[in-house]
């Protein structure tokens, strides 16, 4: 199996705090790999090291066989990197931004014109090419930033939380572009805190406190969860949660929107105990077993690890 992006025991500390701790990742060629986790998990630090913008304290990585420390200048020729705050020039139009980045990447002029027109159509920005970048919506700005990173036809694309602050329609459009790029042979490394986006990736690494706590295809991670989840909808979800925390057979209890999710190894016992509890509260309720989501799995894994480290807390 051919891997395009790899890390080998990658470590980066800021002071005494490990931002990335002994990280090992293997990304297959022509796939979308998602680095998934909350703020502070180490996603941005990992990406900056992979793009040779930040030197690791120990360990290394490879992009297309090139070492991220020894071959940093060569790597930069073949990657597109879109940070969380990509620097578009607000006083330039869409097409002027593309022309500027074309010159930065030294794309030949004849090739540049064709590529700019292709990218304008590819990103649905053709009808907005005359607008200043500052006049664009958040979603359009992200698509323009992505197009600027594609002007030199990179083999590897690194996107750091590209849909933060973007509306749902624009998020779908951006992901459609990523799927099209994958079909064209680009290997994509994307970080996101959104679990619904994680499920669109070919493979993901669930990251927490600088480490990968689970790495696999999203459907495999969900399928291997091996626990039961009951979804409780009641007239007082907060009171139901406080009461359910006292059930011994409940491994985890948490609110997800207006729903109360209760995780247990024994579905029959937990259902019976929940029904008895809710009846004693004179609550109006429904209880249904549901298929776990990636968010359910991630929350449970993180809590289990935290309890192993610090002891169980409610």
N, C-alpha and C positions, 0 to 999 in steps of 0.2 A: 504494500500500500504506500503510495507516494504522498509525502507530507510537504506542504509548501511553507508552513510557518511552524516553528518549534521553539520551545524554551527548555532549558536544562538547569534545574535547581536555581532559578533566578531569584535574587534577593536584592531588595532596596530598602534601606532604613533612612528615616529622617530623625536625626538625633538617636535616641535609644528606641524609637518606635518603628517596628517593621511595617512598612507599607505594603511590601510584597515579600512573601515568606516561602522560599523553597518551591517556586512555581514551576510546574512541568505541564506543558501543553503541546499537543500535536494536532495541527489543522490540515485536513486533507485538501488536495488540490481541487480547484473549481467548486468550492463549497462556501456556504455562509456559516461562520463560526460566531456564536454569541457569547460574550463574557457578561454574565448576568449577576447583578447584586446591588445592594443599596449604596447610597453615598458613603464614601470612606472605606469601601471594600478593597480598593487598590486597583480599580479598573483603569483609570487614567494613567497612573504611574506605570502599569504594565504596558499600556499602549505606547507611551512616550519612550520607554526603553526599547520596545520592538522597532520603533521608527528611528532609532539611533539619536534621539533627542535628549536622552538622559542615560548616563552611564550606570550600569548595575554595580552594586557593591561586590557581588560575587555571582557565579553562574554566568550563563550566556544564552544566546538564542540564535536562530538562523531564519533568514527569509530567502527562499529560493536557493538554499545552499550557502548563502553569504552570511558570515558571522556579523552580528549586530554591533560588536565592539571593534573588530579588526577591519571590517569592510563597510563602515558606516557611509562613506561617500558613494560607494557603488549602490548600496541599498536605496539611498534617496533618489536615485535615477529611476527606480522601478516601482516606487510606491506612490499612492495618493493618501494624504493624511488630512482628515477633517476634524479638528479639535472642537470642543464644545462651543467655543466662541471663535468662529472662523472670521478672519479679517477681510470682509468685503469693503470696497471703497464706495461709500455711500453717495459721493458726488459724481460717480461715474455711472453710466447706464449699464444695463445688463450686458449688452454686446461689448461695451468698452472694458468691462471687467474681464470678460472672456479673452479679449484681445490682449489685455495687459498680462494675464497669466500665461497666455500663449507665448509671449515674449520672454517671460521669466523662465519658462521651461524650454526655451529655444526651439520651439516647433517651427519648421520651415514655413514660409509665408503661404505658399500655394496649399500646402497640407492644412495650415491653420484655418484658412477660409472655409474649406470643406468641413473640417472638424467642428468649427463653431456652428455652422448651419445644422449639422447633424445633432449636436448637443442641444441646440435650441428646440428642435423638434422632439428629440428624445425626452427632454425634461418638460415639454409643454410650455416653454417660455417664449416661443417664437412671437406670439402676439403681444409680448411684454418687453421685447428687446430694446425699445426706446425709453423705457422707464428708468429713472435713477434707482440704484439699489436700495436707497433709504425709503423709497416709495412702495417697496414690495411688502407683501404680507410675510409673516414668519415662515410659512411653508414654502413660499417662493424663494425667500432668501436661502433656505436650506438647499433647495434644488439648484439654485445658482452656485452656491458654495460647492456642492457636489460636482456640478458641471466643470467648475474651475479646476477641480482636482482630477478630472478625467481628460483634460485637454491634451495631456501628453501620453494618453493610452497606458496607464499603469497596469502592471500584472497583479498587483496586490493593493487592496483598498482598505484603509483603516479609518473607521468612523466612530468617534467618541460621543455616545449618546446623541445621535443626530436628530432625534425627534422630540427632544425636550422643548416644551413650550409651543409645539406645533399642533394644530387642530386635527381631529380624527381623519378627515378627508385627505388632508395633506400627508398625514402619516401613511395612509394606504397607498397614495401615489408614490411616495418615496420608496416604500417597500417593493412596489411593482418595478421601479427602476432597478433596485438591487437584484431582484429575481432575473430581470433581463440581462444585467451585467454578468451574473453567474452563468447564464446560458452562453454568453460570449467568451467565457473562459477566464473571468476574473475571480481570484480568490479574495473573499471578503471577511474581514475581522471587525465585528461591530460590538460595542458595549451598550448595554441598556439596563434600566431599572424596571422596565415593563415586562411582566411575565407573558402577556399576550404576544409581544414581539418575540420573546424568547422561543415561543412555540413555532415560530415561522422559520427558525434557523435549522440547518441540517444537523448541527451538533452544538451543544452548549456546555459551558463550564459555570457552575454555580459558585460564585466567589463570595467569601466572607472573611473579614479580618486578614486580608492579604493572601489567603489560601483558597485553592479549589477544593470544595467539599463534595462535589459530585460532578462527573464529566461523562456525558453520553448523549445519545439522541433524546430529544424532549419526550417522545412517546415511550421510550424505554425507561426513562427516569420515573414517569408517572406509573407505568405498568409495574415496575419493581417496588413500588411504595409498600405494598403488603399490609396496609392498615385500612380499617373501615372509617368512613366519615359520615356522621349524621348531621343533616342540616335542620336546624330548629328555627321556625318562624313563630314568634309569639307576640303578644300585645305589650310586653315589656322585656325587650331583649337584654337590657343591662341587668335587670334583676335576675333573669334566667341565667345569665353568665355567672354572676356572683354565686348563685346557688349551685350551678353545675360544677364550679371549681372544687366543691367539696366532695364530689363523687369519686370514690377510690378507683373505679375502673376507667375513668376518663384520663387518657394520657395527655391530652391537650384540649384546651377550651379557648376559643377566641372569636371575636366578632369580625365579620367580613361584610361591610355595608350594614344592612339591616338583618343579616342572617347570622345565626350563632352556629359555628362549626365545632363539633365534638369528635375527637379522634380516639379510637379504642381498638384493641386487638380482638375483643369479643363483642360482636354486634348484638347478640341477643341480650346479654347482661346489661350493656350500656343503654339499649333502647328501653328495657324494662325499668331501669333505675331513673332514666330521664322522665318517662311517663309518670311514674309515681311522684317524682319531685314536682313536676309542672302541675299535676292534679292537686297536690297539697297546697300549691300557690294560687289555686283557682284561676289559672292562666288559660287564655285561649291560645291554642298552639297547633302546629303541624310538625311532624317529624318524618323526614325521608332520608334514606341512604342515597348519597350522591357519589359520582365519580370524582376522584381527587383532581384538582387542577395543579399546575406547576407551582402556583403560589402556595397552595396547601402543603405540598411536598417541601418546598424551600423553607417555609415557616417552621415546619416540624423538625427538619434537619438542624436548623440553626438553634432552635430551642433545646434540642437534645444535646447538642455540643456545648451550649452554654451551661446546662445543668451538670454535665460531666466535669466542667471546669470550676464552676462556682457553687454547685449544689442546687437543688430544686427550690424554685421560688414560684409563688402564685402571682 
